[in-house]
Amino acid sequence: MSLQVLLVEDDRELRSMLSDALRVEGYVVYTAASLSEGFALLNGRRAAGDAAQAPGDRPGLDLVLLDLGLPDGDGEALLAALRRRHGTPLIVISARESDGQKIRLLDAGADDYLVKPFGVGELLARMRVALRHRGTLVAPAVTHYGHTGLEIDIAAHAVRLDGAPVHLTPTEFKLLARLVRSAGRVVTHRQLLQDVWGPEHVEQTHYLRLYMAQLRAKLEADPADPQRLLTEPGVGYRLAEPPG
């Protein structure tokens, strides 16, 4: 199951960039631009204007990224509320550099404090450390794939077959990207439905059959005898593992 992250950040450009980077890594991302929206999502409610499914639709967020300078209050209030009820890892992302404030927030329960500007790679590494300290092991995501003429770059949202670009619909690409992240390993029907369509669709395997057929039509020389997108009967699907 994909890990769920709440990103509370009022800077629209930074929020969009971080959201995109986290989704490439396979995280499910919920975003809030204010303290009130952060509290709404923390409590499992849909924030105003947010069409995404609320994280409360399944138990618990897995990690929170929290800016401090929000338009309707200080993010520290959300940290305090989170620590009263949850052990969810929380990383502060802020332009405030005061050593005293860092120490105070770390003592108040923040797992880490990252000063802006920072690199996405460093943020991802710190997230993995915070999750590991709570018993959740997360490996760096596989975002590139190359085998038998098929080249996939998830970050660039690009697929090429024998050098020619392949156009995929957003759902086709999301399904392929999920298989890339587990290349060589079977991903169950339920897991694919959960991660691509959402938990309310885990029984609707016809979605999966339809989109897998569409992917094979675009990526296999003979869709009836697939060599890349493999079926594990009664279990799920597997993207052929590239040579080591």
C-alpha distance (Angstrom), angle and dihedral (degrees) to the residues before:
residue distance angle dihedral
M1 . . .
S2 3.81 . .
L3 3.80 114.8 .
Q4 3.80 116.8 -112.6
V5 3.80 120.7 -130.9
L6 3.79 128.6 -171.2
L7 3.82 112.3 -151.1
V8 3.82 114.5 -165.2
E9 3.81 107.8 -171.1
D10 3.81 129.8 136.8
D11 3.81 97.1 -160.0
R12 3.80 102.2 95.9
E13 3.81 96.2 -157.1
L14 3.80 94.3 48.0
R15 3.81 91.5 43.4
S16 3.81 91.1 52.9
M17 3.81 93.6 45.9
L18 3.80 94.0 48.4
S19 3.81 92.4 44.6
D20 3.79 91.4 53.2
A21 3.81 92.4 47.2
L22 3.81 92.6 49.0
R23 3.80 92.9 48.2
V24 3.81 90.1 51.6
E25 3.82 86.3 56.6
G26 3.79 89.6 54.5
Y27 3.80 99.9 -103.3
V28 3.80 122.0 139.2
V29 3.81 103.7 -128.2
Y30 3.80 129.3 -155.5
T31 3.79 115.5 -173.0
A32 3.78 133.6 -155.7
A33 3.81 127.0 -175.4
S34 3.81 96.6 -165.8
L35 3.77 142.7 31.8
S36 3.82 92.2 -104.8
E37 3.81 91.9 52.5
G38 3.80 89.4 47.6
F39 3.80 91.2 53.6
A40 3.81 91.0 47.3
L41 3.79 92.6 53.5
L42 3.80 93.0 41.3
N43 3.79 87.7 56.2
G44 3.79 92.3 49.8
R45 3.78 97.9 -103.5
R46 3.77 127.8 127.2
A47 3.79 111.1 -105.4
A48 3.79 119.4 -126.0
G49 3.79 109.4 -79.3
D50 3.80 92.8 7.4
A51 3.80 110.8 127.7
A52 3.81 92.9 -177.1
Q53 3.75 122.7 103.4
A54 3.78 112.8 -89.1
P55 3.82 114.6 -110.6
G56 3.79 89.9 -126.7
D57 3.81 87.4 73.9
R58 3.77 85.1 85.8
P59 3.82 125.8 28.4
G60 3.77 114.3 -80.4
L61 3.77 140.7 -23.0
D62 3.78 116.1 -96.8
L63 3.82 98.7 -144.6
V64 3.82 140.5 -1.1
L65 3.82 126.9 -146.4
L66 3.80 108.4 -161.3
D67 3.79 132.9 -167.5
L68 3.80 115.4 -160.7
G69 3.81 105.7 -151.2
L70 3.80 101.4 68.4
P71 3.82 124.5 163.8
D72 3.82 95.4 -115.6
G73 3.80 101.1 35.5
D74 3.77 147.4 -35.7
G75 3.79 119.3 -55.4
E76 3.78 88.9 -134.3
A77 3.82 87.6 81.5
L78 3.80 90.1 62.5
L79 3.80 91.0 49.7
A80 3.80 89.9 53.7
A81 3.81 92.2 49.2
L82 3.79 92.0 47.2
R83 3.78 93.3 50.9
R84 3.80 92.6 49.8
R85 3.80 90.7 60.6
H86 3.80 112.2 14.5
G87 3.78 143.5 41.7
T88 3.80 91.8 -148.3
P89 3.83 112.1 145.0
L90 3.81 112.5 -107.6
I91 3.79 128.9 -167.2
V92 3.79 120.1 -167.2
I93 3.81 114.4 -139.7
S94 3.79 109.4 -169.1
A95 3.80 144.7 145.9
R96 3.82 89.0 -135.2
E97 3.79 108.9 107.5
S98 3.81 102.5 -178.3
D99 3.81 111.0 134.8
G100 3.79 89.2 -149.3
Q101 3.79 92.4 56.8
K102 3.81 92.6 45.8
I103 3.79 90.8 52.5
R104 3.81 92.6 46.0
L105 3.81 93.8 51.0
L106 3.79 93.5 44.3
D107 3.80 88.9 50.9
A108 3.82 88.2 47.9
G109 3.79 90.7 59.4
A110 3.81 109.3 -83.3
D111 3.79 110.8 142.7
D112 3.80 93.9 -148.5
Y113 3.81 142.0 -6.1
L114 3.79 120.4 -141.5
V115 3.81 119.8 -171.1
K116 3.81 119.5 -141.6
P117 2.93 131.0 -86.2
F118 3.80 97.3 48.4
G119 3.78 137.1 152.4
V120 3.79 120.0 -102.5
G121 3.81 90.1 -130.4
E122 3.80 91.1 58.2
L123 3.81 91.5 47.8
L124 3.80 91.6 51.1
A125 3.81 91.2 49.0
R126 3.81 91.6 50.1
M127 3.80 89.8 48.8
R128 3.80 90.3 53.5
V129 3.81 90.0 50.3
A130 3.83 92.7 49.2
L131 3.80 91.2 48.8
R132 3.80 92.0 45.8
H133 3.80 90.5 54.1
R134 3.83 87.4 57.9
G135 3.79 92.4 49.6
T136 3.83 99.2 -96.8
L137 3.79 113.7 122.7
V138 3.81 114.1 -154.0
A139 3.79 122.2 -179.6
P140 3.81 121.4 -156.0
A141 3.78 107.5 -85.5
V142 3.78 121.8 -103.5
T143 3.80 103.4 -122.2
H144 3.82 101.5 164.0
Y145 3.80 129.2 59.3
G146 3.77 131.5 179.6
H147 3.81 127.4 172.6
T148 3.83 137.1 135.5
G149 3.78 93.7 -7.5
L150 3.80 96.2 -46.0
E151 3.83 114.2 119.4
I152 3.81 121.1 -176.6
D153 3.81 126.4 -177.9
I154 3.79 108.9 -178.3
A155 3.81 95.4 -173.2
A156 3.80 91.7 52.7
H157 3.82 91.1 40.7
A158 3.80 88.0 -129.7
V159 3.80 132.3 142.4
R160 3.80 123.5 -178.2
L161 3.80 129.1 -178.8
D162 3.80 116.8 -162.0
G163 3.79 87.6 -17.9
A164 3.81 96.6 -52.4
P165 3.82 121.5 111.1
V166 3.80 116.5 -110.9
H167 3.79 119.6 -148.8
L168 3.80 113.8 -139.1
T169 3.78 129.2 179.9
P170 3.83 115.5 -117.4
T171 3.80 91.4 -102.0
E172 3.81 93.2 46.8
F173 3.80 90.0 51.3
K174 3.80 92.6 47.2
L175 3.81 90.6 52.0
L176 3.80 92.5 47.2
A177 3.81 91.7 46.9
R178 3.81 90.3 53.1
L179 3.81 89.7 53.5
V180 3.82 91.1 47.0
R181 3.80 90.2 57.0
S182 3.81 88.8 58.3
A183 3.81 97.8 33.7
G184 3.79 110.4 170.6
R185 3.81 93.0 16.2
V186 3.77 128.1 91.9
V187 3.81 116.9 -110.4
T188 3.79 113.3 -157.5
H189 3.79 123.3 -121.5
R190 3.80 89.8 -115.5
Q191 3.80 93.2 50.0
L192 3.79 92.9 50.4
L193 3.79 92.6 47.9
Q194 3.81 90.7 47.6
D195 3.80 94.9 49.0
V196 3.81 99.7 39.0
W197 3.82 104.2 33.2
G198 3.81 103.6 16.7
P199 3.82 137.0 -106.8
E200 3.79 93.6 -69.6
H201 3.82 89.5 65.8
V202 3.82 101.6 49.6
E203 3.81 92.9 114.0
Q204 3.81 96.1 46.4
T205 3.78 99.5 92.1
H206 3.80 92.0 160.7
Y207 3.82 87.3 76.6
L208 3.77 89.1 58.3
R209 3.80 95.5 46.7
L210 3.80 91.7 49.3
Y211 3.80 96.2 49.6
M212 3.78 94.1 41.1
A213 3.80 88.9 54.3
Q214 3.81 89.3 50.6
L215 3.80 91.8 50.0
R216 3.78 92.2 48.6
A217 3.80 90.8 50.1
K218 3.80 88.3 57.3
L219 3.81 101.0 37.3
E220 3.81 108.2 30.4
A221 3.81 127.2 75.7
D222 3.80 87.5 -144.3
P223 3.82 112.1 19.8
A224 3.81 89.7 -165.9
D225 3.82 90.0 59.2
P226 3.82 104.2 35.9
Q227 3.79 118.8 -165.2
R228 3.81 98.6 176.7
L229 3.82 108.1 32.1
L230 3.79 101.8 48.3
T231 3.80 130.1 -168.1
E232 3.79 121.3 -134.6
P233 3.84 98.6 -159.2
G234 3.77 113.1 -118.9
V235 3.81 91.9 -3.2
G236 3.79 115.0 62.5
Y237 3.79 143.6 -91.4
R238 3.78 136.8 -53.9
L239 3.79 133.7 -162.6
A240 3.79 109.5 -135.0
E241 3.79 110.2 -100.8
P242 3.81 114.6 -114.3
P243 3.81 116.3 -126.3
G244 3.78 112.8 -82.7
